[in-house]
Amino acid sequence: MSRLSHEKPREPRAPIRPSFEQILVNQQSFCTTECGCEQSYDNCFVGCGGTIIPHKICVENCDK
């Protein structure tokens, strides 16, 4: 408390919204093996009325 009497508190920084790519990379880091569950999940998702929209992400030697 004595420090606050000498220093003005700093204003907090606004959080940065992560991109889709950042979220994807983060989630993929938890998966260490190919367990074959992706196809089962996709089938269930589509069976329940969802739509799969393919999205390509270049990770190396990408033309800009």
mmCIF file of the N, C-alpha and C atoms, coordinates in Angstrom:
data_MODEL
# 
_entry.id   MODEL 
# 
loop_
_atom_site.group_PDB 
_atom_site.id 
_atom_site.type_symbol 
_atom_site.label_atom_id 
_atom_site.label_alt_id 
_atom_site.label_comp_id 
_atom_site.label_asym_id 
_atom_site.label_entity_id 
_atom_site.label_seq_id 
_atom_site.pdbx_PDB_ins_code 
_atom_site.Cartn_x 
_atom_site.Cartn_y 
_atom_site.Cartn_z 
_atom_site.occupancy 
_atom_site.B_iso_or_equiv 
_atom_site.pdbx_formal_charge 
_atom_site.auth_seq_id 
_atom_site.auth_comp_id 
_atom_site.auth_asym_id 
_atom_site.auth_atom_id 
_atom_site.pdbx_PDB_model_num 
ATOM 1   N N  . MET A 1 1  ? 0.807   -1.195  0.000   1.00 0.00 ? 1  MET A N  1 
ATOM 2   C CA . MET A 1 1  ? 0.000   0.000   0.000   1.00 0.00 ? 1  MET A CA 1 
ATOM 3   C C  . MET A 1 1  ? 0.854   1.264   0.000   1.00 0.00 ? 1  MET A C  1 
ATOM 4   N N  . SER A 1 2  ? 1.979   1.209   0.694   1.00 0.00 ? 2  SER A N  1 
ATOM 5   C CA . SER A 1 2  ? 2.820   2.401   0.732   1.00 0.00 ? 2  SER A CA 1 
ATOM 6   C C  . SER A 1 2  ? 3.392   2.700   -0.645  1.00 0.00 ? 2  SER A C  1 
ATOM 7   N N  . ARG A 1 3  ? 3.638   1.657   -1.437  1.00 0.00 ? 3  ARG A N  1 
ATOM 8   C CA . ARG A 1 3  ? 4.147   1.849   -2.793  1.00 0.00 ? 3  ARG A CA 1 
ATOM 9   C C  . ARG A 1 3  ? 3.129   2.595   -3.654  1.00 0.00 ? 3  ARG A C  1 
ATOM 10  N N  . LEU A 1 4  ? 1.858   2.296   -3.499  1.00 0.00 ? 4  LEU A N  1 
ATOM 11  C CA . LEU A 1 4  ? 0.817   2.954   -4.290  1.00 0.00 ? 4  LEU A CA 1 
ATOM 12  C C  . LEU A 1 4  ? 0.717   4.446   -4.008  1.00 0.00 ? 4  LEU A C  1 
ATOM 13  N N  . SER A 1 5  ? 1.130   4.859   -2.822  1.00 0.00 ? 5  SER A N  1 
ATOM 14  C CA . SER A 1 5  ? 1.098   6.288   -2.524  1.00 0.00 ? 5  SER A CA 1 
ATOM 15  C C  . SER A 1 5  ? 2.190   7.040   -3.292  1.00 0.00 ? 5  SER A C  1 
ATOM 16  N N  . HIS A 1 6  ? 3.226   6.311   -3.757  1.00 0.00 ? 6  HIS A N  1 
ATOM 17  C CA . HIS A 1 6  ? 4.314   6.926   -4.498  1.00 0.00 ? 6  HIS A CA 1 
ATOM 18  C C  . HIS A 1 6  ? 4.218   6.704   -6.005  1.00 0.00 ? 6  HIS A C  1 
ATOM 19  N N  . GLU A 1 7  ? 3.602   5.588   -6.414  1.00 0.00 ? 7  GLU A N  1 
ATOM 20  C CA . GLU A 1 7  ? 3.507   5.250   -7.835  1.00 0.00 ? 7  GLU A CA 1 
ATOM 21  C C  . GLU A 1 7  ? 2.043   5.174   -8.267  1.00 0.00 ? 7  GLU A C  1 
ATOM 22  N N  . LYS A 1 8  ? 1.792   5.716   -9.429  1.00 0.00 ? 8  LYS A N  1 
ATOM 23  C CA . LYS A 1 8  ? 0.442   5.624   -9.979  1.00 0.00 ? 8  LYS A CA 1 
ATOM 24  C C  . LYS A 1 8  ? 0.286   4.245   -10.632 1.00 0.00 ? 8  LYS A C  1 
ATOM 25  N N  . PRO A 1 9  ? -0.805  3.524   -10.354 1.00 0.00 ? 9  PRO A N  1 
ATOM 26  C CA . PRO A 1 9  ? -1.004  2.213   -10.986 1.00 0.00 ? 9  PRO A CA 1 
ATOM 27  C C  . PRO A 1 9  ? -1.080  2.329   -12.509 1.00 0.00 ? 9  PRO A C  1 
ATOM 28  N N  . ARG A 1 10 ? -0.539  1.338   -13.205 1.00 0.00 ? 10 ARG A N  1 
ATOM 29  C CA . ARG A 1 10 ? -0.582  1.331   -14.666 1.00 0.00 ? 10 ARG A CA 1 
ATOM 30  C C  . ARG A 1 10 ? -1.936  0.821   -15.156 1.00 0.00 ? 10 ARG A C  1 
ATOM 31  N N  . GLU A 1 11 ? -2.377  1.367   -16.275 1.00 0.00 ? 11 GLU A N  1 
ATOM 32  C CA . GLU A 1 11 ? -3.625  0.931   -16.880 1.00 0.00 ? 11 GLU A CA 1 
ATOM 33  C C  . GLU A 1 11 ? -3.406  -0.434  -17.518 1.00 0.00 ? 11 GLU A C  1 
ATOM 34  N N  . PRO A 1 12 ? -4.335  -1.385  -17.333 1.00 0.00 ? 12 PRO A N  1 
ATOM 35  C CA . PRO A 1 12 ? -4.150  -2.709  -17.937 1.00 0.00 ? 12 PRO A CA 1 
ATOM 36  C C  . PRO A 1 12 ? -4.267  -2.663  -19.456 1.00 0.00 ? 12 PRO A C  1 
ATOM 37  N N  . ARG A 1 13 ? -3.564  -3.586  -20.130 1.00 0.00 ? 13 ARG A N  1 
ATOM 38  C CA . ARG A 1 13 ? -3.640  -3.666  -21.589 1.00 0.00 ? 13 ARG A CA 1 
ATOM 39  C C  . ARG A 1 13 ? -4.855  -4.493  -21.991 1.00 0.00 ? 13 ARG A C  1 
ATOM 40  N N  . ALA A 1 14 ? -5.455  -4.127  -23.108 1.00 0.00 ? 14 ALA A N  1 
ATOM 41  C CA . ALA A 1 14 ? -6.598  -4.882  -23.625 1.00 0.00 ? 14 ALA A CA 1 
ATOM 42  C C  . ALA A 1 14 ? -6.108  -6.229  -24.140 1.00 0.00 ? 14 ALA A C  1 
ATOM 43  N N  . PRO A 1 15 ? -6.889  -7.299  -23.928 1.00 0.00 ? 15 PRO A N  1 
ATOM 44  C CA . PRO A 1 15 ? -6.473  -8.602  -24.443 1.00 0.00 ? 15 PRO A CA 1 
ATOM 45  C C  . PRO A 1 15 ? -6.502  -8.633  -25.965 1.00 0.00 ? 15 PRO A C  1 
ATOM 46  N N  . ILE A 1 16 ? -5.678  -9.494  -26.555 1.00 0.00 ? 16 ILE A N  1 
ATOM 47  C CA . ILE A 1 16 ? -5.596  -9.619  -28.007 1.00 0.00 ? 16 ILE A CA 1 
ATOM 48  C C  . ILE A 1 16 ? -6.419  -10.831 -28.427 1.00 0.00 ? 16 ILE A C  1 
ATOM 49  N N  . ARG A 1 17 ? -7.317  -10.639 -29.397 1.00 0.00 ? 17 ARG A N  1 
ATOM 50  C CA . ARG A 1 17 ? -8.139  -11.743 -29.882 1.00 0.00 ? 17 ARG A CA 1 
ATOM 51  C C  . ARG A 1 17 ? -7.263  -12.681 -30.713 1.00 0.00 ? 17 ARG A C  1 
ATOM 52  N N  . PRO A 1 18 ? -7.241  -13.983 -30.354 1.00 0.00 ? 18 PRO A N  1 
ATOM 53  C CA . PRO A 1 18 ? -6.410  -14.915 -31.119 1.00 0.00 ? 18 PRO A CA 1 
ATOM 54  C C  . PRO A 1 18 ? -7.013  -15.189 -32.499 1.00 0.00 ? 18 PRO A C  1 
ATOM 55  N N  . SER A 1 19 ? -6.154  -15.520 -33.454 1.00 0.00 ? 19 SER A N  1 
ATOM 56  C CA . SER A 1 19 ? -6.626  -15.861 -34.793 1.00 0.00 ? 19 SER A CA 1 
ATOM 57  C C  . SER A 1 19 ? -7.011  -17.339 -34.825 1.00 0.00 ? 19 SER A C  1 
ATOM 58  N N  . PHE A 1 20 ? -7.719  -17.731 -35.861 1.00 0.00 ? 20 PHE A N  1 
ATOM 59  C CA . PHE A 1 20 ? -8.092  -19.139 -36.030 1.00 0.00 ? 20 PHE A CA 1 
ATOM 60  C C  . PHE A 1 20 ? -6.845  -20.009 -36.074 1.00 0.00 ? 20 PHE A C  1 
ATOM 61  N N  . GLU A 1 21 ? -5.824  -19.552 -36.767 1.00 0.00 ? 21 GLU A N  1 
ATOM 62  C CA . GLU A 1 21 ? -4.595  -20.311 -36.897 1.00 0.00 ? 21 GLU A CA 1 
ATOM 63  C C  . GLU A 1 21 ? -3.927  -20.521 -35.536 1.00 0.00 ? 21 GLU A C  1 
ATOM 64  N N  . GLN A 1 22 ? -3.924  -19.493 -34.699 1.00 0.00 ? 22 GLN A N  1 
ATOM 65  C CA . GLN A 1 22 ? -3.329  -19.620 -33.367 1.00 0.00 ? 22 GLN A CA 1 
ATOM 66  C C  . GLN A 1 22 ? -4.094  -20.643 -32.522 1.00 0.00 ? 22 GLN A C  1 
ATOM 67  N N  . ILE A 1 23 ? -5.410  -20.617 -32.608 1.00 0.00 ? 23 ILE A N  1 
ATOM 68  C CA . ILE A 1 23 ? -6.231  -21.567 -31.859 1.00 0.00 ? 23 ILE A CA 1 
ATOM 69  C C  . ILE A 1 23 ? -5.976  -22.978 -32.354 1.00 0.00 ? 23 ILE A C  1 
ATOM 70  N N  . LEU A 1 24 ? -5.923  -23.143 -33.679 1.00 0.00 ? 24 LEU A N  1 
ATOM 71  C CA . LEU A 1 24 ? -5.699  -24.462 -34.268 1.00 0.00 ? 24 LEU A CA 1 
ATOM 72  C C  . LEU A 1 24 ? -4.350  -25.031 -33.839 1.00 0.00 ? 24 LEU A C  1 
ATOM 73  N N  . VAL A 1 25 ? -3.311  -24.249 -33.928 1.00 0.00 ? 25 VAL A N  1 
ATOM 74  C CA . VAL A 1 25 ? -1.974  -24.703 -33.535 1.00 0.00 ? 25 VAL A CA 1 
ATOM 75  C C  . VAL A 1 25 ? -1.958  -25.079 -32.055 1.00 0.00 ? 25 VAL A C  1 
ATOM 76  N N  . ASN A 1 26 ? -2.604  -24.277 -31.237 1.00 0.00 ? 26 ASN A N  1 
ATOM 77  C CA . ASN A 1 26 ? -2.662  -24.559 -29.803 1.00 0.00 ? 26 ASN A CA 1 
ATOM 78  C C  . ASN A 1 26 ? -3.371  -25.884 -29.546 1.00 0.00 ? 26 ASN A C  1 
ATOM 79  N N  . GLN A 1 27 ? -4.504  -26.104 -30.168 1.00 0.00 ? 27 GLN A N  1 
ATOM 80  C CA . GLN A 1 27 ? -5.250  -27.342 -29.951 1.00 0.00 ? 27 GLN A CA 1 
ATOM 81  C C  . GLN A 1 27 ? -4.498  -28.553 -30.497 1.00 0.00 ? 27 GLN A C  1 
ATOM 82  N N  . GLN A 1 28 ? -3.839  -28.399 -31.640 1.00 0.00 ? 28 GLN A N  1 
ATOM 83  C CA . GLN A 1 28 ? -3.084  -29.510 -32.211 1.00 0.00 ? 28 GLN A CA 1 
ATOM 84  C C  . GLN A 1 28 ? -1.900  -29.902 -31.337 1.00 0.00 ? 28 GLN A C  1 
ATOM 85  N N  . SER A 1 29 ? -1.398  -28.986 -30.552 1.00 0.00 ? 29 SER A N  1 
ATOM 86  C CA . SER A 1 29 ? -0.251  -29.288 -29.697 1.00 0.00 ? 29 SER A CA 1 
ATOM 87  C C  . SER A 1 29 ? -0.610  -30.313 -28.619 1.00 0.00 ? 29 SER A C  1 
ATOM 88  N N  . PHE A 1 30 ? -1.906  -30.463 -28.305 1.00 0.00 ? 30 PHE A N  1 
ATOM 89  C CA . PHE A 1 30 ? -2.324  -31.438 -27.295 1.00 0.00 ? 30 PHE A CA 1 
ATOM 90  C C  . PHE A 1 30 ? -2.434  -32.848 -27.869 1.00 0.00 ? 30 PHE A C  1 
ATOM 91  N N  . CYS A 1 31 ? -2.504  -32.962 -29.199 1.00 0.00 ? 31 CYS A N  1 
ATOM 92  C CA . CYS A 1 31 ? -2.686  -34.259 -29.849 1.00 0.00 ? 31 CYS A CA 1 
ATOM 93  C C  . CYS A 1 31 ? -1.317  -34.788 -30.280 1.00 0.00 ? 31 CYS A C  1 
ATOM 94  N N  . THR A 1 32 ? -0.867  -35.848 -29.630 1.00 0.00 ? 32 THR A N  1 
ATOM 95  C CA . THR A 1 32 ? 0.473   -36.355 -29.912 1.00 0.00 ? 32 THR A CA 1 
ATOM 96  C C  . THR A 1 32 ? 0.462   -37.560 -30.855 1.00 0.00 ? 32 THR A C  1 
ATOM 97  N N  . THR A 1 33 ? -0.694  -38.193 -31.058 1.00 0.00 ? 33 THR A N  1 
ATOM 98  C CA . THR A 1 33 ? -0.775  -39.344 -31.945 1.00 0.00 ? 33 THR A CA 1 
ATOM 99  C C  . THR A 1 33 ? -2.027  -39.250 -32.799 1.00 0.00 ? 33 THR A C  1 
ATOM 100 N N  . GLU A 1 34 ? -2.016  -39.973 -33.913 1.00 0.00 ? 34 GLU A N  1 
ATOM 101 C CA . GLU A 1 34 ? -3.196  -40.032 -34.786 1.00 0.00 ? 34 GLU A CA 1 
ATOM 102 C C  . GLU A 1 34 ? -4.041  -41.209 -34.299 1.00 0.00 ? 34 GLU A C  1 
ATOM 103 N N  . CYS A 1 35 ? -5.133  -40.913 -33.626 1.00 0.00 ? 35 CYS A N  1 
ATOM 104 C CA . CYS A 1 35 ? -5.951  -41.970 -33.024 1.00 0.00 ? 35 CYS A CA 1 
ATOM 105 C C  . CYS A 1 35 ? -7.117  -42.395 -33.910 1.00 0.00 ? 35 CYS A C  1 
ATOM 106 N N  . GLY A 1 36 ? -7.330  -41.712 -35.047 1.00 0.00 ? 36 GLY A N  1 
ATOM 107 C CA . GLY A 1 36 ? -8.417  -42.083 -35.938 1.00 0.00 ? 36 GLY A CA 1 
ATOM 108 C C  . GLY A 1 36 ? -9.767  -41.533 -35.525 1.00 0.00 ? 36 GLY A C  1 
ATOM 109 N N  . CYS A 1 37 ? -9.795  -40.656 -34.555 1.00 0.00 ? 37 CYS A N  1 
ATOM 110 C CA . CYS A 1 37 ? -11.077 -40.146 -34.056 1.00 0.00 ? 37 CYS A CA 1 
ATOM 111 C C  . CYS A 1 37 ? -11.634 -39.012 -34.921 1.00 0.00 ? 37 CYS A C  1 
ATOM 112 N N  . GLU A 1 38 ? -10.823 -38.408 -35.764 1.00 0.00 ? 38 GLU A N  1 
ATOM 113 C CA . GLU A 1 38 ? -11.294 -37.273 -36.563 1.00 0.00 ? 38 GLU A CA 1 
ATOM 114 C C  . GLU A 1 38 ? -12.432 -37.671 -37.497 1.00 0.00 ? 38 GLU A C  1 
ATOM 115 N N  . GLN A 1 39 ? -12.304 -38.801 -38.185 1.00 0.00 ? 39 GLN A N  1 
ATOM 116 C CA . GLN A 1 39 ? -13.341 -39.244 -39.100 1.00 0.00 ? 39 GLN A CA 1 
ATOM 117 C C  . GLN A 1 39 ? -14.636 -39.559 -38.344 1.00 0.00 ? 39 GLN A C  1 
ATOM 118 N N  . SER A 1 40 ? -14.533 -40.189 -37.190 1.00 0.00 ? 40 SER A N  1 
ATOM 119 C CA . SER A 1 40 ? -15.718 -40.496 -36.378 1.00 0.00 ? 40 SER A CA 1 
ATOM 120 C C  . SER A 1 40 ? -16.396 -39.211 -35.922 1.00 0.00 ? 40 SER A C  1 
ATOM 121 N N  . TYR A 1 41 ? -15.596 -38.246 -35.492 1.00 0.00 ? 41 TYR A N  1 
ATOM 122 C CA . TYR A 1 41 ? -16.151 -36.966 -35.052 1.00 0.00 ? 41 TYR A CA 1 
ATOM 123 C C  . TYR A 1 41 ? -16.851 -36.262 -36.211 1.00 0.00 ? 41 TYR A C  1 
ATOM 124 N N  . ASP A 1 42 ? -16.204 -36.237 -37.376 1.00 0.00 ? 42 ASP A N  1 
ATOM 125 C CA . ASP A 1 42 ? -16.798 -35.588 -38.545 1.00 0.00 ? 42 ASP A CA 1 
ATOM 126 C C  . ASP A 1 42 ? -18.120 -36.251 -38.918 1.00 0.00 ? 42 ASP A C  1 
ATOM 127 N N  . ASN A 1 43 ? -18.175 -37.580 -38.908 1.00 0.00 ? 43 ASN A N  1 
ATOM 128 C CA . ASN A 1 43 ? -19.406 -38.291 -39.229 1.00 0.00 ? 43 ASN A CA 1 
ATOM 129 C C  . ASN A 1 43 ? -20.518 -37.944 -38.243 1.00 0.00 ? 43 ASN A C  1 
ATOM 130 N N  . CYS A 1 44 ? -20.199 -37.896 -36.984 1.00 0.00 ? 44 CYS A N  1 
ATOM 131 C CA . CYS A 1 44 ? -21.179 -37.535 -35.959 1.00 0.00 ? 44 CYS A CA 1 
ATOM 132 C C  . CYS A 1 44 ? -21.656 -36.097 -36.148 1.00 0.00 ? 44 CYS A C  1 
ATOM 133 N N  . PHE A 1 45 ? -20.720 -35.204 -36.403 1.00 0.00 ? 45 PHE A N  1 
ATOM 134 C CA . PHE A 1 45 ? -21.041 -33.784 -36.585 1.00 0.00 ? 45 PHE A CA 1 
ATOM 135 C C  . PHE A 1 45 ? -22.002 -33.593 -37.751 1.00 0.00 ? 45 PHE A C  1 
ATOM 136 N N  . VAL A 1 46 ? -21.711 -34.230 -38.889 1.00 0.00 ? 46 VAL A N  1 
ATOM 137 C CA . VAL A 1 46 ? -22.566 -34.119 -40.072 1.00 0.00 ? 46 VAL A CA 1 
ATOM 138 C C  . VAL A 1 46 ? -23.907 -34.810 -39.813 1.00 0.00 ? 46 VAL A C  1 
ATOM 139 N N  . GLY A 1 47 ? -23.876 -35.954 -39.128 1.00 0.00 ? 47 GLY A N  1 
ATOM 140 C CA . GLY A 1 47 ? -25.099 -36.685 -38.811 1.00 0.00 ? 47 GLY A CA 1 
ATOM 141 C C  . GLY A 1 47 ? -26.040 -35.900 -37.920 1.00 0.00 ? 47 GLY A C  1 
ATOM 142 N N  . CYS A 1 48 ? -25.493 -35.012 -37.129 1.00 0.00 ? 48 CYS A N  1 
ATOM 143 C CA . CYS A 1 48 ? -26.320 -34.181 -36.229 1.00 0.00 ? 48 CYS A CA 1 
ATOM 144 C C  . CYS A 1 48 ? -26.727 -32.864 -36.873 1.00 0.00 ? 48 CYS A C  1 
ATOM 145 N N  . GLY A 1 49 ? -26.453 -32.717 -38.177 1.00 0.00 ? 49 GLY A N  1 
ATOM 146 C CA . GLY A 1 49 ? -26.898 -31.515 -38.883 1.00 0.00 ? 49 GLY A CA 1 
ATOM 147 C C  . GLY A 1 49 ? -25.821 -30.493 -39.163 1.00 0.00 ? 49 GLY A C  1 
ATOM 148 N N  . GLY A 1 50 ? -24.591 -30.753 -38.771 1.00 0.00 ? 50 GLY A N  1 
ATOM 149 C CA . GLY A 1 50 ? -23.503 -29.813 -39.014 1.00 0.00 ? 50 GLY A CA 1 
ATOM 150 C C  . GLY A 1 50 ? -23.010 -29.874 -40.444 1.00 0.00 ? 50 GLY A C  1 
ATOM 151 N N  . THR A 1 51 ? -22.240 -28.882 -40.814 1.00 0.00 ? 51 THR A N  1 
ATOM 152 C CA . THR A 1 51 ? -21.646 -28.824 -42.146 1.00 0.00 ? 51 THR A CA 1 
ATOM 153 C C  . THR A 1 51 ? -20.141 -28.643 -41.996 1.00 0.00 ? 51 THR A C  1 
ATOM 154 N N  . ILE A 1 52 ? -19.393 -29.447 -42.708 1.00 0.00 ? 52 ILE A N  1 
ATOM 155 C CA . ILE A 1 52 ? -17.932 -29.335 -42.683 1.00 0.00 ? 52 ILE A CA 1 
ATOM 156 C C  . ILE A 1 52 ? -17.506 -28.460 -43.853 1.00 0.00 ? 52 ILE A C  1 
ATOM 157 N N  . ILE A 1 53 ? -16.792 -27.392 -43.554 1.00 0.00 ? 53 ILE A N  1 
ATOM 158 C CA . ILE A 1 53 ? -16.285 -26.483 -44.568 1.00 0.00 ? 53 ILE A CA 1 
ATOM 159 C C  . ILE A 1 53 ? -14.761 -26.587 -44.533 1.00 0.00 ? 53 ILE A C  1 
ATOM 160 N N  . PRO A 1 54 ? -14.158 -27.214 -45.554 1.00 0.00 ? 54 PRO A N  1 
ATOM 161 C CA . PRO A 1 54 ? -12.695 -27.366 -45.555 1.00 0.00 ? 54 PRO A CA 1 
ATOM 162 C C  . PRO A 1 54 ? -11.996 -26.003 -45.540 1.00 0.00 ? 54 PRO A C  1 
ATOM 163 N N  . HIS A 1 55 ? -10.897 -25.937 -44.812 1.00 0.00 ? 55 HIS A N  1 
ATOM 164 C CA . HIS A 1 55 ? -10.127 -24.702 -44.686 1.00 0.00 ? 55 HIS A CA 1 
ATOM 165 C C  . HIS A 1 55 ? -8.650  -25.077 -44.762 1.00 0.00 ? 55 HIS A C  1 
ATOM 166 N N  . LYS A 1 56 ? -7.961  -24.626 -45.803 1.00 0.00 ? 56 LYS A N  1 
ATOM 167 C CA . LYS A 1 56 ? -6.538  -24.937 -45.951 1.00 0.00 ? 56 LYS A CA 1 
ATOM 168 C C  . LYS A 1 56 ? -5.705  -23.876 -45.261 1.00 0.00 ? 56 LYS A C  1 
ATOM 169 N N  . ILE A 1 57 ? -4.682  -24.331 -44.572 1.00 0.00 ? 57 ILE A N  1 
ATOM 170 C CA . ILE A 1 57 ? -3.746  -23.436 -43.905 1.00 0.00 ? 57 ILE A CA 1 
ATOM 171 C C  . ILE A 1 57 ? -2.351  -23.806 -44.370 1.00 0.00 ? 57 ILE A C  1 
ATOM 172 N N  . CYS A 1 58 ? -1.684  -22.885 -45.011 1.00 0.00 ? 58 CYS A N  1 
ATOM 173 C CA . CYS A 1 58 ? -0.321  -23.119 -45.459 1.00 0.00 ? 58 CYS A CA 1 
ATOM 174 C C  . CYS A 1 58 ? 0.619   -22.980 -44.267 1.00 0.00 ? 58 CYS A C  1 
ATOM 175 N N  . VAL A 1 59 ? 1.503   -23.960 -44.107 1.00 0.00 ? 59 VAL A N  1 
ATOM 176 C CA . VAL A 1 59 ? 2.411   -23.922 -42.968 1.00 0.00 ? 59 VAL A CA 1 
ATOM 177 C C  . VAL A 1 59 ? 3.880   -23.815 -43.358 1.00 0.00 ? 59 VAL A C  1 
ATOM 178 N N  . GLU A 1 60 ? 4.181   -23.957 -44.688 1.00 0.00 ? 60 GLU A N  1 
ATOM 179 C CA . GLU A 1 60 ? 5.573   -23.886 -45.089 1.00 0.00 ? 60 GLU A CA 1 
ATOM 180 C C  . GLU A 1 60 ? 5.642   -23.554 -46.575 1.00 0.00 ? 60 GLU A C  1 
ATOM 181 N N  . ASN A 1 61 ? 6.628   -22.723 -46.963 1.00 0.00 ? 61 ASN A N  1 
ATOM 182 C CA . ASN A 1 61 ? 6.845   -22.322 -48.359 1.00 0.00 ? 61 ASN A CA 1 
ATOM 183 C C  . ASN A 1 61 ? 5.575   -21.773 -49.029 1.00 0.00 ? 61 ASN A C  1 
ATOM 184 N N  . CYS A 1 62 ? 4.895   -20.902 -48.360 1.00 0.00 ? 62 CYS A N  1 
ATOM 185 C CA . CYS A 1 62 ? 3.630   -20.354 -48.849 1.00 0.00 ? 62 CYS A CA 1 
ATOM 186 C C  . CYS A 1 62 ? 3.886   -19.128 -49.733 1.00 0.00 ? 62 CYS A C  1 
ATOM 187 N N  . ASP A 1 63 ? 3.199   -19.065 -50.864 1.00 0.00 ? 63 ASP A N  1 
ATOM 188 C CA . ASP A 1 63 ? 3.256   -17.874 -51.692 1.00 0.00 ? 63 ASP A CA 1 
ATOM 189 C C  . ASP A 1 63 ? 2.299   -16.845 -51.118 1.00 0.00 ? 63 ASP A C  1 
ATOM 190 N N  . LYS A 1 64 ? 2.770   -15.618 -51.016 1.00 0.00 ? 64 LYS A N  1 
ATOM 191 C CA . LYS A 1 64 ? 1.905   -14.583 -50.407 1.00 0.00 ? 64 LYS A CA 1 
ATOM 192 C C  . LYS A 1 64 ? 1.170   -13.812 -51.435 1.00 0.00 ? 64 LYS A C  1 
# 
